[in-house]
């Protein structure tokens, strides 16, 4: 009897293993289709950016280098209103050059891909949500139903802040650094594009902090008490992140970038506290019933 029972248990275990393996490969298949759809979406947006490349290059990529850029015009108006000497940007002393044979071709490809990632970010978030959604409970689905909308909103706000505030301040500061009159600023197009993309997309990603805190709070890995107690350490980390995002030694630019991050951190504390409060109310209702 014991040997028969062992045989039956072995067959059951084998069946469970086969079922688990099938489930694993099914998840891989589902993930593969999410990736395929994401790649297709990025390709479509890249083709769209390629179609309107004159606008993408002249108005978006080269915008922060032109004196008629929106931020520079606002700085001049603000300087005139407050009588601030030197606040108006009147000259951006650097030339953009290409040093590689395929440089301009790769510029078009890379800039179209970067635009595709920026434009397709909401859809990428939607695919992430579709992949994670089946594993969530009904309560978790309801509480995270606005994930795509709020994450997209925060990313767009962060990207706009990076492009219209951080990028022009950084470009103006770096371009006007002059150690000697014998040195002229000849900036490669790769360096210029990577700076614009890093600052813009970097700020967009950093602005997703409240969403990250919301998820961690839902999982019980983050509490408002911990965030309040760690505020002084968070300030140091925020300043380090701001220094990494902004490749300048300008204190004004550093504080301009870090100020919204401080605000986001405080908002994240409020988000975490709200999650904890709802969780405690549900526990009270459960025990009272």
C-alpha positions as CSV (number, residue, x, y, z in Angstrom):
1,X,0.0,0.0,0.0
2,X,2.8,2.4,0.9
3,X,4.5,1.9,-2.5
4,X,1.2,2.4,-4.3
5,X,0.6,5.6,-2.3
6,X,4.1,6.8,-3.2
7,X,3.4,6.1,-6.8
8,X,0.1,8.0,-6.7
9,X,1.8,11.0,-4.9
10,X,4.6,11.0,-7.5
11,X,2.1,11.1,-10.3
12,X,0.2,13.9,-8.6
13,X,3.4,15.9,-8.1
14,X,4.4,15.3,-11.7
15,X,1.0,16.6,-12.8
16,X,1.4,19.7,-10.6
17,X,4.9,20.3,-12.1
18,X,3.6,20.0,-15.6
19,X,0.7,22.4,-14.8
20,X,3.2,24.9,-13.3
21,X,5.4,24.6,-16.4
22,X,2.5,25.2,-18.7
23,X,1.4,28.2,-16.6
24,X,4.9,29.6,-16.8
25,X,5.1,29.2,-20.6
26,X,1.7,30.7,-20.9
27,X,2.8,33.8,-19.0
28,X,5.9,34.0,-21.3
29,X,3.6,33.8,-24.3
30,X,1.4,36.6,-22.9
31,X,4.5,38.7,-22.1
32,X,5.8,38.1,-25.6
33,X,2.7,39.6,-27.2
34,X,2.8,42.6,-24.9
35,X,6.4,43.2,-26.0
36,X,5.5,42.8,-29.6
37,X,2.6,45.3,-29.4
38,X,4.9,47.7,-27.6
39,X,7.5,47.4,-30.3
40,X,4.9,48.0,-33.0
41,X,3.6,51.1,-31.2
42,X,7.1,52.5,-30.8
43,X,7.7,51.8,-34.5
44,X,4.5,53.6,-35.5
45,X,5.5,56.6,-33.4
46,X,9.0,56.5,-34.9
47,X,7.6,56.6,-38.4
48,X,5.3,59.5,-37.4
49,X,8.3,61.4,-36.1
50,X,10.3,60.6,-39.2
51,X,7.4,61.9,-41.4
52,X,7.4,65.3,-39.6
53,X,11.2,65.3,-39.0
54,X,11.6,69.0,-40.0
55,X,9.4,70.0,-37.2
56,X,11.0,67.5,-34.8
57,X,14.5,68.7,-35.5
58,X,14.0,72.5,-36.0
59,X,11.4,73.2,-33.4
60,X,11.9,70.5,-30.7
61,X,15.5,69.4,-30.8
62,X,17.1,72.7,-31.8
63,X,14.5,74.8,-29.9
64,X,16.6,75.3,-26.7
65,X,19.5,76.6,-28.8
66,X,17.4,79.4,-30.4
67,X,17.0,82.7,-28.7
68,X,13.3,82.8,-29.6
69,X,12.7,79.7,-27.4
70,X,9.7,80.2,-25.1
71,X,11.8,80.0,-21.9
72,X,14.3,82.6,-23.0
73,X,11.5,85.0,-24.0
74,X,9.9,84.6,-20.6
75,X,13.2,85.1,-18.9
76,X,13.7,88.4,-20.8
77,X,10.2,89.6,-19.9
78,X,10.8,88.6,-16.2
79,X,14.2,90.3,-16.2
80,X,12.7,93.5,-17.6
81,X,9.8,93.4,-15.2
82,X,12.0,92.9,-12.1
83,X,14.9,95.0,-13.4
84,X,17.3,92.0,-13.2
85,X,20.5,92.6,-15.1
86,X,21.8,89.7,-17.0
87,X,18.7,87.6,-16.6
88,X,17.7,87.9,-20.2
89,X,19.5,85.4,-22.5
90,X,21.0,87.3,-25.4
91,X,23.6,84.9,-26.7
92,X,24.2,81.2,-26.7
93,X,27.8,80.9,-27.8
94,X,28.3,77.4,-29.3
95,X,28.1,75.7,-32.6
96,X,26.8,72.2,-33.3
97,X,29.0,70.0,-35.4
98,X,29.0,66.5,-36.8
99,X,32.3,64.5,-36.6
100,X,31.2,61.2,-38.0
101,X,30.3,60.1,-41.6
102,X,27.0,58.6,-40.5
103,X,26.5,61.1,-37.8
104,X,23.5,63.0,-39.3
105,X,21.8,59.7,-40.4
106,X,22.2,58.3,-36.9
107,X,20.9,61.6,-35.5
108,X,17.7,61.2,-37.4
109,X,17.3,57.6,-36.4
110,X,18.1,58.2,-32.7
111,X,16.0,61.3,-32.4
112,X,13.0,59.6,-34.0
113,X,13.3,56.7,-31.6
114,X,13.6,59.1,-28.6
115,X,10.5,60.9,-29.8
116,X,8.7,57.5,-30.2
117,X,9.5,56.5,-26.6
118,X,8.3,59.8,-25.3
119,X,5.1,59.8,-27.3
120,X,4.5,56.1,-26.8
121,X,5.1,56.1,-23.0
122,X,1.4,56.1,-22.2
123,X,0.8,53.1,-24.4
124,X,3.8,51.3,-22.8
125,X,2.2,51.9,-19.4
126,X,-1.1,50.5,-20.7
127,X,0.7,47.3,-21.8
128,X,2.3,47.0,-18.4
129,X,-1.1,47.4,-16.8
130,X,-2.7,44.8,-19.0
131,X,0.1,42.3,-18.1
132,X,-0.1,42.9,-14.3
133,X,-3.9,43.3,-14.1
134,X,-4.8,39.5,-14.2
135,X,-2.7,38.8,-11.2
136,X,-4.5,41.5,-9.1
137,X,-7.5,41.0,-6.9
138,X,-10.7,42.9,-7.6
139,X,-9.9,45.4,-4.8
140,X,-6.4,45.9,-6.1
141,X,-7.7,46.5,-9.6
142,X,-10.2,49.1,-8.4
143,X,-7.5,50.9,-6.3
144,X,-5.1,50.9,-9.2
145,X,-7.6,51.7,-11.9
146,X,-6.2,55.1,-12.6
147,X,-2.6,53.9,-12.8
148,X,-2.1,54.7,-16.5
149,X,-3.8,58.1,-16.4
150,X,-1.9,59.4,-13.3
151,X,1.4,57.9,-14.4
152,X,1.0,59.5,-17.9
153,X,0.0,62.8,-16.4
154,X,3.0,62.9,-14.0
155,X,5.4,61.8,-16.8
156,X,4.1,64.5,-19.2
157,X,4.4,67.2,-16.5
158,X,7.9,66.1,-15.6
159,X,9.0,65.9,-19.3
160,X,7.6,69.4,-20.0
161,X,9.3,70.7,-16.9
162,X,12.6,69.2,-18.0
163,X,12.3,70.5,-21.6
164,X,11.1,74.0,-20.8
165,X,12.9,74.7,-17.5
166,X,15.9,72.4,-16.9
167,X,17.1,72.1,-20.5
168,X,17.3,75.8,-21.4
169,X,18.8,76.7,-18.0
170,X,21.5,74.0,-18.5
171,X,22.2,74.9,-22.1
172,X,22.5,78.6,-21.3
173,X,24.8,77.9,-18.3
174,X,27.1,75.4,-20.0
175,X,27.3,77.4,-23.3
176,X,28.4,80.6,-21.4
177,X,31.2,79.0,-19.5
178,X,34.4,80.4,-20.9
179,X,37.8,79.5,-19.4
180,X,39.7,81.2,-22.3
181,X,39.0,83.3,-25.4
182,X,41.1,80.8,-27.3
183,X,38.6,78.0,-26.7
184,X,35.5,78.0,-28.8
185,X,32.5,75.7,-28.1
186,X,32.1,73.2,-30.9
187,X,29.5,70.8,-29.6
188,X,28.9,67.5,-31.3
189,X,25.4,66.7,-32.3
190,X,25.5,63.5,-30.2
191,X,26.4,65.3,-27.1
192,X,23.7,67.9,-27.6
193,X,21.0,65.4,-28.4
194,X,21.9,63.1,-25.4
195,X,21.8,66.2,-23.1
196,X,18.4,67.2,-24.3
197,X,17.0,63.7,-24.1
198,X,18.5,62.8,-20.7
199,X,17.2,66.0,-19.0
200,X,13.8,65.8,-20.6
201,X,13.1,62.0,-20.1
202,X,15.0,62.0,-16.8
203,X,12.7,64.6,-15.3
204,X,9.7,62.7,-16.7
205,X,10.7,59.5,-14.9
206,X,11.6,61.3,-11.7
207,X,8.1,62.8,-11.5
208,X,6.7,59.2,-11.3
209,X,7.8,59.1,-7.6
210,X,4.3,59.4,-6.2
211,X,3.2,56.4,-8.3
212,X,6.1,54.3,-7.1
213,X,5.4,55.3,-3.5
214,X,1.7,54.3,-4.0
215,X,2.6,50.9,-5.2
216,X,5.2,50.3,-2.4
217,X,2.6,51.5,0.2
218,X,0.0,49.1,-1.2
219,X,2.5,46.3,-0.9
220,X,3.3,47.3,2.7
221,X,6.9,48.1,1.9
222,X,6.6,51.9,2.5
223,X,4.9,53.8,5.3
224,X,4.4,57.6,5.8
225,X,6.2,57.3,9.2
226,X,9.3,55.9,7.6
227,X,9.2,58.6,4.9
228,X,8.8,61.4,7.5
229,X,11.7,60.0,9.6
230,X,13.9,59.7,6.5
231,X,13.2,63.2,5.2
232,X,16.7,64.5,5.9
233,X,18.2,61.5,4.0
234,X,15.7,62.1,1.2
235,X,16.9,65.7,0.8
236,X,20.5,64.5,0.3
237,X,19.4,61.8,-2.2
238,X,17.2,64.3,-4.1
239,X,20.1,66.7,-4.4
240,X,22.4,63.9,-5.7
241,X,19.7,62.9,-8.2
242,X,19.3,66.5,-9.3
243,X,23.1,66.9,-9.7
244,X,23.1,63.7,-11.8
245,X,20.2,64.9,-14.0
246,X,21.6,68.4,-14.5
247,X,25.2,68.3,-15.9
248,X,25.9,71.8,-14.5
249,X,27.5,73.3,-11.5
250,X,24.9,76.1,-11.5
251,X,23.3,76.3,-8.0
252,X,20.2,78.0,-9.5
253,X,19.6,75.1,-11.9
254,X,20.3,72.5,-9.2
255,X,17.7,74.1,-6.9
256,X,15.2,74.6,-9.8
257,X,15.4,70.8,-10.5
258,X,15.4,69.7,-6.8
259,X,12.5,72.0,-5.7
260,X,9.8,70.0,-7.6
261,X,11.4,66.8,-6.3
262,X,11.0,68.0,-2.7
263,X,7.4,68.8,-3.4
264,X,6.9,65.4,-5.0
265,X,8.4,63.8,-1.9
266,X,5.9,65.5,0.3
267,X,3.1,64.6,-2.0
268,X,4.3,61.0,-1.8
269,X,4.1,61.1,2.0
270,X,0.5,62.2,1.6
271,X,-0.2,59.4,-0.9
272,X,1.3,56.8,1.5
273,X,-0.6,58.2,4.4
274,X,-3.9,58.0,2.4
275,X,-3.1,54.3,1.5
276,X,-2.4,53.5,5.1
277,X,-5.6,55.3,6.3
278,X,-7.8,53.3,3.9
279,X,-6.1,50.1,4.9
280,X,-6.7,50.8,8.6
281,X,-10.4,51.6,7.9
282,X,-10.9,48.4,6.0
283,X,-9.3,46.4,8.9
284,X,-11.6,48.1,11.4
285,X,-14.7,47.4,9.3
286,X,-13.6,43.7,9.0
287,X,-13.1,43.2,12.7
288,X,-16.2,45.1,13.6
289,X,-18.3,42.9,11.4
